[in-house]
């Protein structure tokens, strides 16, 4: 009898963990500043105020809606939103946070399941008048989020 309660608690914890596993239905892969990126994504196409169209939201380590946090310990976290011809990435790689997006429609090549972003992202340090450009990163990321 004394073992029933701990066993029941352990089985309940395992069942909750199994149900909490994300439903990966997409993928991001490519290169960011020489770092290979290859991660599954949870893709969502929420409807806001009745809007429909070619846009989605995806993340590799959910739930992180306002930043990219490496929750699974693989060293990479990606959060991306896409709306037609614009993409915004929040990326955690090599121990650093990055935020970037395309500045022109020519940097986005749409596909049936998502898009390819090819661009150069500038890096800055400092704030205000002390802000200065310290480098550039080549970006080529393929995001696949098939729509249901």
C-alpha positions as CSV (number, residue, x, y, z in Angstrom):
1,X,0.0,0.0,0.0
2,X,2.7,2.6,0.8
3,X,4.2,2.3,-2.7
4,X,0.9,3.0,-4.5
5,X,0.9,6.8,-3.9
6,X,4.5,7.4,-5.1
7,X,3.9,5.1,-8.2
8,X,0.6,6.9,-9.0
9,X,2.4,10.3,-8.7
10,X,5.2,9.1,-11.0
11,X,2.8,7.8,-13.6
12,X,0.8,11.1,-13.5
13,X,3.9,13.1,-13.9
14,X,4.9,11.0,-17.0
15,X,1.5,11.3,-18.5
16,X,1.5,15.1,-18.1
17,X,5.0,15.3,-19.6
18,X,3.9,13.2,-22.6
19,X,0.9,15.5,-23.2
20,X,3.0,18.6,-22.9
21,X,5.3,17.6,-25.8
22,X,5.0,20.1,-28.6
23,X,3.4,19.1,-31.9
24,X,6.2,19.9,-34.4
25,X,4.8,20.4,-37.9
26,X,7.5,22.5,-39.6
27,X,11.3,23.0,-39.9
28,X,13.8,25.8,-40.2
29,X,17.3,25.1,-41.7
30,X,20.1,26.9,-43.2
31,X,23.0,29.2,-42.0
32,X,23.2,32.2,-39.7
33,X,26.6,33.9,-39.5
34,X,28.3,30.6,-40.3
35,X,26.3,28.6,-37.7
36,X,24.3,25.8,-39.2
37,X,20.6,25.9,-38.1
38,X,18.4,22.8,-38.3
39,X,15.4,22.7,-35.9
40,X,11.8,21.4,-35.9
41,X,9.1,24.1,-35.5
42,X,5.7,24.3,-34.1
43,X,3.8,26.3,-36.7
44,X,0.6,28.2,-35.9
45,X,-1.8,30.1,-38.1
46,X,-4.0,31.9,-35.6
47,X,-7.0,33.9,-36.9
48,X,-7.1,37.4,-35.5
49,X,-10.2,39.5,-36.0
50,X,-11.3,37.2,-38.9
51,X,-8.1,37.8,-40.9
52,X,-6.9,35.1,-43.1
53,X,-4.0,35.0,-45.6
54,X,-0.4,33.8,-46.0
55,X,1.0,34.4,-42.5
56,X,2.1,32.2,-39.6
57,X,4.0,32.1,-36.4
58,X,6.6,29.4,-35.6
59,X,8.9,28.5,-32.8
60,X,11.4,25.8,-32.1
61,X,11.2,25.8,-28.3
62,X,7.7,26.7,-27.3
63,X,6.2,28.5,-25.6
64,X,8.4,31.6,-26.1
65,X,6.2,34.2,-27.8
66,X,8.3,37.3,-27.2
67,X,11.9,36.0,-27.4
68,X,13.8,32.9,-28.4
69,X,14.8,30.7,-25.4
70,X,16.6,27.5,-25.7
71,X,14.3,25.3,-23.6
72,X,15.5,21.9,-24.9
73,X,19.2,22.5,-24.5
74,X,20.4,22.0,-28.1
75,X,22.0,25.5,-28.3
76,X,19.5,26.9,-30.8
77,X,16.1,28.6,-30.4
78,X,14.1,30.2,-33.2
79,X,11.0,32.2,-33.1
80,X,9.7,33.5,-36.5
81,X,6.7,35.4,-37.7
82,X,5.8,35.7,-41.3
83,X,3.2,37.9,-43.0
84,X,3.2,37.7,-46.8
85,X,6.5,39.4,-47.7
86,X,7.9,40.2,-44.2
87,X,9.6,38.0,-41.8
88,X,10.9,38.7,-38.2
89,X,13.3,36.3,-36.5
90,X,14.3,36.1,-32.9
91,X,17.2,33.7,-32.8
92,X,19.4,32.3,-30.0
93,X,22.6,30.7,-31.2
94,X,26.1,30.4,-29.9
95,X,25.0,31.8,-26.6
96,X,23.7,35.1,-28.1
97,X,20.4,36.6,-28.9
98,X,19.7,38.0,-32.4
99,X,16.8,39.9,-33.8
100,X,16.5,40.5,-37.5
101,X,14.1,40.6,-40.4
102,X,14.0,41.4,-44.1
103,X,14.2,45.0,-45.1
104,X,13.0,44.5,-48.7
105,X,10.7,42.0,-50.4
106,X,13.5,40.8,-52.6
107,X,15.1,39.1,-49.6
108,X,12.1,36.7,-49.3
109,X,11.5,34.0,-51.7
110,X,8.1,32.4,-51.0
111,X,7.3,28.7,-51.4
112,X,4.2,26.5,-51.2
113,X,5.1,25.7,-47.6
114,X,6.9,28.8,-46.3
115,X,9.8,31.0,-47.5
116,X,13.6,31.3,-47.9
117,X,15.2,34.4,-46.3
118,X,18.5,35.5,-47.9
119,X,20.1,38.6,-46.5
120,X,22.9,40.3,-44.6
121,X,22.2,41.3,-41.0
122,X,24.2,44.1,-39.4
123,X,25.5,43.8,-35.8
124,X,25.7,46.8,-33.5
125,X,26.9,47.5,-30.0
126,X,26.3,50.4,-27.7
127,X,23.3,52.7,-27.3
128,X,22.4,56.1,-28.4
129,X,25.3,58.2,-29.7
130,X,27.7,55.4,-28.8
131,X,26.0,52.9,-31.0
132,X,28.2,51.6,-33.8
133,X,28.2,48.9,-36.4
134,X,30.6,46.0,-35.5
135,X,29.9,43.6,-38.3
136,X,27.6,41.8,-40.6
137,X,26.2,38.3,-40.7
138,X,25.2,36.4,-43.8
139,X,21.8,34.8,-43.4
140,X,20.1,32.0,-45.4
141,X,17.3,30.3,-43.7
142,X,14.6,28.1,-45.1
143,X,11.3,28.0,-43.1
144,X,8.8,25.3,-43.9
145,X,5.4,25.5,-42.2
146,X,2.8,23.6,-44.3
147,X,-0.7,25.1,-43.9
148,X,-3.5,22.7,-42.9
